[in-house]
Amino acid sequence: MTITTSEELAKSLNNRDSSDPYTKYVVKTAKENGLVIVSAIGDDTITLCGGITDEFYLVKGGDIFIAKEVVAERNYIGSDGIKRVEKSYTEYIPYVKQNEAKTRKKINVFWEEHRLFTWKFLTTIPNHTFDIKCNGKNFCKGMVFSLKDI
């Protein structure tokens, strides 16, 4: 089955165990399709993988902000060893604080130890959710969203 949408990816991840890491195929597929998987590891770390790769240490919850930003210039070494400059490109950047203009998209991270799910997320970014189990019990209500919606 070919996975190209956040809904398809969320369905394929549903009911996985927290001890099962995402396969390289799942992460590669998410990245190639501009999708981001948001989930929790243990009781203090939130991970983003796929189109954005990052980790946030959020003991008992917090907020993550994501922005689409145009970077004016970037220096890099080409495969031929020659220094090059890329004039303008778009990058999706996660933050732990909102900017003054309040233009970054917000993901609320909730940690509630004695609820149906220990971890869950709330956002205005269109997304599809999936369940992560830990020892057969509900642990995290993960989500998948598209970078197109940032």
C-alpha positions, -999 to 999 in steps of 0.1 A, spaced: 0 0 0 13 34 -10 10 61 18 7 97 6 -17 114 30 -18 122 67 -49 100 70 -33 70 54 -2 73 75 -22 77 107 -42 46 99 -10 26 93 4 37 127 -28 31 147 -24 8 177 13 4 175 32 -2 208 54 26 222 83 2 223 82 -2 185 103 25 169 91 40 136 107 21 107 130 39 83 104 33 56 77 51 76 99 81 84 112 83 47 76 81 34 65 108 58 94 130 47 89 125 10 52 134 13 57 164 36 40 147 65 50 151 102 44 125 129 39 138 164 41 114 193 55 109 228 84 88 242 81 79 278 69 105 303 88 136 292 97 137 255 77 147 224 90 137 190 84 151 155 96 130 126 92 129 89 90 164 73 104 179 105 127 160 129 130 173 164 125 164 201 110 185 229 115 178 265 81 187 279 76 173 314 38 173 321 30 190 288 35 224 272 34 240 237 52 235 204 51 262 177 58 256 140 66 282 114 72 282 77 100 306 71 119 318 40 156 318 47 173 345 26 207 327 21 225 295 29 261 285 23 269 249 16 296 227 1 284 210 -31 291 173 -39 320 185 -61 336 202 -30 329 237 -42 314 263 -18 280 274 -30 253 299 -19 216 291 -22 197 325 -24 163 316 -9 146 285 3 117 276 26 122 258 59 97 245 85 111 253 120 97 242 154 100 265 184 91 264 221 78 301 221 53 320 200 66 350 181 55 386 188 32 386 157 16 353 169 20 338 134 34 304 144 11 274 144 6 260 179 4 225 191 -8 221 227 7 191 244 -13 176 273 1 152 298 -26 136 320 -13 106 338 -46 91 349 -67 98 318 -76 75 289 -44 87 271 -14 100 291 -3 122 261 -25 140 236 -23 170 213 -46 198 204 -40 221 174 -58 241 147 -35 224 121 -56 199 102 -44 164 113 -53 128 117 -48 109 149 -36 74 159 -34 55 191 -1 43 207 -3 16 233 21 8 261 19 -27 275 -15 -30 259 -30 1 274 -37 35 258 -6 57 261 -6 85 235 -30 99 210 -4 107 183 -11 128 152 0 133 116 -2 166 97 9 179 64 35 207 60 12 222 34 -11 232 63 16 253 80 
